[in-house]
């Protein structure tokens, strides 16, 4: 009797050092607030992937605080050898395929409303990880999720208006991207208006962010403390999106 091997996927989450993250927000908000926000969002993304329990999770790059959050939340962490975002994701996906993964899924670290069900749906729609799946950003035409099966010659071209480029890349590769309408994935935080929507839409936002700012303070000065509590359920995340 033989046991059929289940398809395997690795989620790739690229990150920067805190001082280099969310530079547009840093022009309008205090540095410690921006850093706390980055860590809070990363922990929520990693936790959603880990709790989905259907794929590996790898955070690529970032400083010691990013590494601590990634590993404490259940992900693997690795140094980023690349010099730009696209090369970071390309190399991480290639490593995933070389390690025997049937597909790799790019997710950004700034989609804090992501749920385990979102991750499961993306993989399910990928038809046993054999076809590309994507979720465009709610604004700016960017790409907030991209599943690419192993063996598909499709390039990564992240950045503003990248989703149209990815659709064209899939077409050149002889296939099409299955586009999903997932508001909790499409909602990222790059601009001040995005921050304001999250501030008013996410339950307990202020105390959660304050906890993360305090965590970072102690992490930088004393022994690393336990991670702050997440503070609400996945249902409240979906409700927050619907209220907007």
C-alpha positions as CSV (number, residue, x, y, z in Angstrom):
1,X,0.0,0.0,0.0
2,X,1.4,3.4,-1.0
3,X,0.6,6.7,0.6
4,X,0.1,9.6,-1.8
5,X,2.2,12.6,-1.0
6,X,0.2,15.7,-0.1
7,X,1.1,18.9,-2.0
8,X,3.4,21.2,0.0
9,X,3.6,24.9,0.0
10,X,5.9,27.5,1.7
11,X,4.7,31.0,2.5
12,X,7.4,33.7,2.0
13,X,7.1,36.9,3.9
14,X,9.9,39.4,3.1
15,X,10.8,42.0,5.7
16,X,13.1,44.9,6.2
17,X,14.9,46.2,9.3
18,X,12.6,48.3,11.4
19,X,14.4,51.5,10.6
20,X,13.9,51.0,6.9
21,X,10.2,49.9,7.2
22,X,7.2,52.1,6.3
23,X,9.3,55.1,5.4
24,X,6.2,57.0,4.1
25,X,4.5,56.6,7.5
26,X,7.7,57.5,9.3
27,X,7.5,61.0,7.8
28,X,4.1,61.5,9.6
29,X,4.3,59.3,12.7
30,X,6.8,58.8,15.5
31,X,9.5,56.2,14.8
32,X,8.6,54.0,17.8
33,X,4.9,54.0,16.7
34,X,5.8,52.9,13.2
35,X,8.1,50.2,14.5
36,X,5.5,48.9,16.9
37,X,3.0,48.9,14.0
38,X,5.3,46.9,11.8
39,X,5.9,44.3,14.5
40,X,2.2,44.1,15.4
41,X,1.3,43.5,11.7
42,X,4.0,40.9,11.2
43,X,3.0,38.9,14.2
44,X,-0.6,38.8,13.0
45,X,0.3,37.7,9.5
46,X,2.6,35.0,10.7
47,X,0.1,33.8,13.3
48,X,-2.6,33.5,10.7
49,X,-0.4,31.4,8.4
50,X,0.8,29.2,11.3
51,X,-2.8,28.7,12.6
52,X,-4.0,27.7,9.1
53,X,-1.7,24.7,9.6
54,X,-1.5,23.9,5.8
55,X,1.9,25.2,4.8
56,X,5.4,26.2,6.0
57,X,6.0,29.8,6.9
58,X,9.3,31.6,6.3
59,X,10.2,35.3,7.1
60,X,13.1,36.6,5.0
61,X,15.1,39.5,6.3
62,X,14.7,42.1,9.0
63,X,16.6,42.9,12.2
64,X,16.7,41.1,15.5
65,X,13.3,42.3,16.6
66,X,11.7,41.0,13.4
67,X,13.5,37.7,13.8
68,X,12.2,37.4,17.4
69,X,8.6,38.1,16.3
70,X,8.8,35.6,13.4
71,X,10.3,32.7,15.4
72,X,8.1,33.3,18.5
73,X,5.0,33.3,16.3
74,X,5.9,30.0,14.8
75,X,7.7,30.8,11.5
76,X,11.2,30.1,10.3
77,X,13.5,33.1,9.8
78,X,16.4,33.5,7.4
79,X,18.8,36.3,6.4
80,X,18.0,38.2,3.2
81,X,20.9,37.9,0.8
82,X,19.3,40.0,-1.9
83,X,19.3,43.8,-2.5
84,X,15.7,44.4,-3.5
85,X,12.3,43.0,-2.8
86,X,11.8,41.2,-6.0
87,X,15.1,39.4,-5.8
88,X,14.3,38.5,-2.2
89,X,11.1,36.8,-3.1
90,X,12.6,35.2,-6.3
91,X,15.4,33.6,-4.3
92,X,13.2,32.5,-1.4
93,X,10.7,30.9,-3.9
94,X,13.6,29.1,-5.7
95,X,14.8,27.8,-2.4
96,X,11.3,26.5,-1.7
97,X,11.1,24.6,-5.0
98,X,14.6,23.3,-4.5
99,X,13.5,22.0,-1.1
100,X,10.7,20.0,-2.7
101,X,7.8,22.4,-2.3
102,X,5.0,22.1,-4.8
103,X,4.3,25.9,-4.7
104,X,5.4,29.1,-2.9
105,X,3.1,31.8,-1.7
106,X,4.2,35.4,-1.4
107,X,2.5,37.4,1.4
108,X,3.5,40.8,2.6
109,X,4.0,41.5,6.3
110,X,1.6,44.4,6.3
111,X,-1.8,42.7,5.9
112,X,-2.8,42.6,9.6
113,X,-6.4,41.4,8.9
114,X,-5.3,38.2,7.3
115,X,-7.1,35.1,8.7
116,X,-6.2,31.4,8.6
117,X,-9.2,30.9,6.3
118,X,-7.7,33.3,3.8
119,X,-4.6,31.2,3.6
120,X,-6.6,28.0,3.2
121,X,-8.7,29.5,0.5
122,X,-5.8,30.6,-1.6
123,X,-4.2,27.2,-1.5
124,X,-7.5,25.4,-2.2
125,X,-8.2,27.6,-5.2
126,X,-4.8,26.7,-6.5
127,X,-6.1,23.2,-7.3
128,X,-3.6,21.2,-5.4
129,X,-1.0,23.9,-5.9
130,X,-1.0,23.5,-9.7
131,X,-2.2,26.9,-10.8
132,X,-1.3,30.5,-9.9
133,X,-3.6,32.4,-7.5
134,X,-3.4,36.1,-6.6
135,X,-5.1,38.8,-4.5
136,X,-4.7,42.4,-5.6
137,X,-4.3,45.2,-3.2
138,X,-7.4,47.3,-2.4
139,X,-5.6,50.4,-3.7
140,X,-2.6,51.1,-5.9
141,X,-2.9,48.0,-8.1
142,X,-0.3,46.1,-6.1
143,X,-0.1,42.4,-5.3
144,X,-1.0,41.3,-1.7
145,X,-0.8,37.5,-2.3
146,X,0.7,35.5,-5.1
147,X,0.8,31.7,-5.3
148,X,3.2,30.3,-7.9
149,X,3.4,26.5,-8.5
150,X,6.8,24.9,-9.0
151,X,7.9,24.6,-12.6
152,X,5.8,27.6,-13.8
153,X,8.2,30.1,-15.5
154,X,6.5,33.2,-14.1
155,X,8.5,36.1,-12.9
156,X,8.0,38.2,-9.7
157,X,7.5,41.9,-10.3
158,X,6.2,43.4,-7.1
159,X,5.6,47.1,-6.6
160,X,2.9,49.7,-7.6
161,X,0.5,48.4,-10.2
162,X,2.2,45.0,-10.1
163,X,-0.9,42.9,-10.2
164,X,-1.4,43.7,-13.9
165,X,2.2,42.7,-14.6
166,X,1.7,39.4,-12.8
167,X,-1.4,38.7,-14.9
168,X,0.6,39.4,-18.0
169,X,3.5,37.2,-16.8
170,X,1.1,34.3,-16.2
171,X,-0.3,34.7,-19.7
172,X,3.2,34.6,-21.1
173,X,3.7,31.4,-19.2
174,X,0.7,29.9,-20.8
175,X,-1.8,30.1,-17.9
176,X,-4.0,32.6,-16.0
177,X,-4.0,33.8,-12.4
178,X,-7.1,32.9,-10.5
179,X,-7.9,36.3,-8.8
180,X,-9.6,36.2,-5.4
181,X,-11.6,38.9,-3.8
182,X,-10.5,38.7,-0.2
183,X,-10.8,42.1,1.6
184,X,-8.8,40.9,4.6
185,X,-5.9,40.1,2.3
186,X,-6.3,43.2,0.1
187,X,-6.1,45.6,3.0
188,X,-2.5,46.6,3.5
189,X,-0.9,49.5,5.4
190,X,1.4,51.6,3.3
191,X,0.0,55.1,3.5
192,X,-1.3,57.4,6.3
193,X,-4.9,56.9,5.1
194,X,-4.4,53.1,5.4
195,X,-3.2,53.6,8.9
196,X,-6.2,55.7,9.7
197,X,-8.6,53.1,8.4
198,X,-6.8,50.4,10.5
199,X,-6.8,52.6,13.5
200,X,-10.6,53.0,13.4
201,X,-11.5,49.6,12.0
202,X,-9.5,47.2,14.0
203,X,-10.9,46.5,17.5
204,X,-8.7,47.5,20.4
205,X,-6.2,49.0,18.0
206,X,-4.8,51.6,20.4
207,X,-4.1,49.3,23.4
208,X,-2.7,46.7,21.0
209,X,-0.3,49.1,19.4
210,X,0.7,50.5,22.8
211,X,1.5,46.9,24.0
212,X,3.8,46.5,21.0
213,X,5.6,49.8,21.5
214,X,6.2,48.8,25.1
215,X,7.4,45.3,24.0
216,X,9.9,46.9,21.6
217,X,11.1,49.2,24.4
218,X,11.9,46.3,26.7
219,X,13.3,44.2,23.9
220,X,15.8,46.9,23.0
221,X,16.9,47.6,26.6
222,X,16.3,44.5,28.7
223,X,15.7,40.8,28.4
224,X,13.3,39.9,25.5
225,X,9.7,39.8,27.0
226,X,6.9,37.5,25.9
227,X,4.9,38.7,22.9
228,X,1.8,40.8,23.5
229,X,-1.6,39.2,23.3
230,X,-3.4,39.5,20.0
231,X,-6.5,40.9,21.6
232,X,-9.4,39.7,19.4
233,X,-10.8,36.9,17.2
234,X,-10.6,36.4,13.5
235,X,-14.4,37.2,13.2
236,X,-13.8,40.7,14.4
237,X,-11.2,41.2,11.7
238,X,-13.7,40.4,9.0
239,X,-16.2,42.6,10.7
240,X,-13.8,45.5,10.7
241,X,-13.3,45.2,7.0
242,X,-17.1,45.0,6.4
243,X,-17.7,48.2,8.5
244,X,-15.4,50.1,6.2
